[in-house]
C-alpha cells in the first residue's frame, strides 16, 4: 500500500468507521477464500483490501480464455443497475406534492380541464420516466468518470469518499450556495460533475492527509477561513459547493475577445506551470488539479490558448488540446460542458490543421459555427429556414461538439421552439402528411411520429415513408442501406485492417468461425437502427431473445453476419462514444458464449467488437441494427 493510499484511507476510517463495515468484512472473507490467507486486522489494510476489490470490479483483468469479452463494460452495467435500484427514485416514491405541483402548472396553462384520467396517468408515466432518466444520466457521469483513465490521478479512497457523499446530495441551490440533503423521494438529478471543482477538493484533502500545505494565497482571508473550516470538517458537500462558487466562469468581457496566444506544455515537463495558469479561471477542466495535470503531461503534450490581459500577457485560458503521444486526446473549451465558446472556434479550427488527425474534427467546427449562427438569428427575432431546422433537430445528422456531452445550446434553442409547428417545415410536408398511428398511414404520408406497432415497418416500406420517429425529435429511427456480398471473409478482414479499425480478439475469432459466411453476389440491404426503448417494452430490461422477437413482430429481420463488417467500413464517421449491436444470428467463438458484432468508437478509434449473449438483459438506450423485411 502506497503512502498516498494509506494517508487517505485514514479518512475513510475516521469518517465512516469503514474498516468495521459489513462490506469490508465480506471483502476480507472473499480474499481469504481466494488466496487462503487472512487479511490482517490493521484497519487501513482491511480498507485497502476492500478498495482493491472495488477496483478489480471496475477494472477487471482480461479473461485468458475469453479475450474478446469486455468484462469492464459488463461489470459497469451491473454496478450501475445496482446503484439505480438503490438510489434512483422509483415511480411510487415520487411524492404527491410533486404531482400536485404538476396539476397546478397544468391548470395555469389551461390544460387541466381537458385532461382525462387516462391522459393524466400517461402524463405521470412520462414525467416519471423523465425524472428517472435524468437521475440515471447524472449518476452515470460520475461513474463513467471515476471508471475512466482520466481519473487515474485520484486515489481509490478519495473516489469512494466523493461518490458516497454525492449519493446523499441534492441539486445545487444557487441562492443558498449549498447542496441540500437528498431524501428517498427526491425528484432532482444528482449533482453536476465539475472536474475542476472536484480536483480542488480532492487535491486539498490529499495534501491534508499527507501533512502538506494547501495553497490558498489567491483567495481572500474570509474565503480562506471558510475553506479551512470545511476542510477540517471533511464535509464533501460543503467543500464542493465552496469550490463551485470559487471556480467561477470567465467574465463576458473575457469571452468577447479572441486575440491571444497558444502555449505548449511539453510531454514530461513540470506540471505546475500548467496548473497555476488554470487555477482560479473557472475552466471546468480537471487539469487544474495537480495530480491530473501531472498524469496528462506524462501521456503527451498539452496546448492551451490564452486570451490576453490588459498588459498583453496570455492569461485567460480559453481552449485546450490534450495529446496522447502524437494523436489528439481531446479538445476542450470553457463554455458549458467544456464546449468551445463561439469566439474561439475559428482559432481552434486553424490550430487543428497542424495535427495529423486534425481533419477528424472538421465537422465539429462546422457544427459549432452553424449552431452559433442559429442562436444569433433567433436572438434577433428572425425565422429559421428549413436547412437550419433540419440541423437543429438533427433530422439528417447528429450535431457534434467538443465538450464532454451534447452542447447545451441545442436543448436551449429547442426549448424556444414548438416542435409541432417545426415538424412540417423540417419534413418538408403538410401537417396532414404526418401520421401518428398506423391507421393514418396512406399514400400521401411523408412522416410517421408514433408508437411502433406490429407490422409498422411493412407499412413504412410499402408507402416509402421518409421520416420515422417514436417521438420528435428524440425518438428518431435511423434507416439506411449497405451493400453486402461479393467478398470473402478474408478480404473483409484485410479491408478492416487497412482502414485502421480496431478488432477485438473475440470478434476476430467470430470472423474465422465457419458460421460466418458471405454472399457470393452483391446485394443492397436496407437497415434500421433503433434503441431498445423504441421497441415499446414495458419491462426495463428485456433479454436479447425478447428484442429479436419484438423486432420481427414489427416487420424487421435479422441481418446476415457480414452486415457488421460492411457497416463498419461504411460508418467511418461514427460519433465518438456511440456503440450499437448488429441484430444477427449469434456466433460462438473462442470457446465463449454466442455473441453478435458490436460497432463503436472511443478515444482509440473505430471498433469491431462482440457482445449480446442470449439471456442478457438490456437497458432502454442500447442500440441495435436490423434489416427491413423484404416486401413480396
Helices and strands as residue ranges (DSSP letters): H 3-16, G 18-20, H 22-35, H 43-58, H 71-87, G 91-93, H 96-108, G 112-114, H 117-147, G 149-151, H 156-166, E 169-173, E 178-181, H 195-210, H 221-233, H 236-246, H 252-256, E 260-265, H 272-278, G 286-288, H 290-299, E 302-308, E 314-324, E 327-333, G 336-338, G 342-344, H 345-352, G 358-361, H 362-379, H 386-392, H 408-415, H 419-427, G 431-433, E 434-435, G 438-440, E 447-449, H 456-462, E 467-469, E 478-484, H 489-499, E 502-503, H 505-511, E 523-531, G 532-535, H 544-554, E 556-557, H 563-570, E 579-582, E 596-602, E 605-611, E 623-628
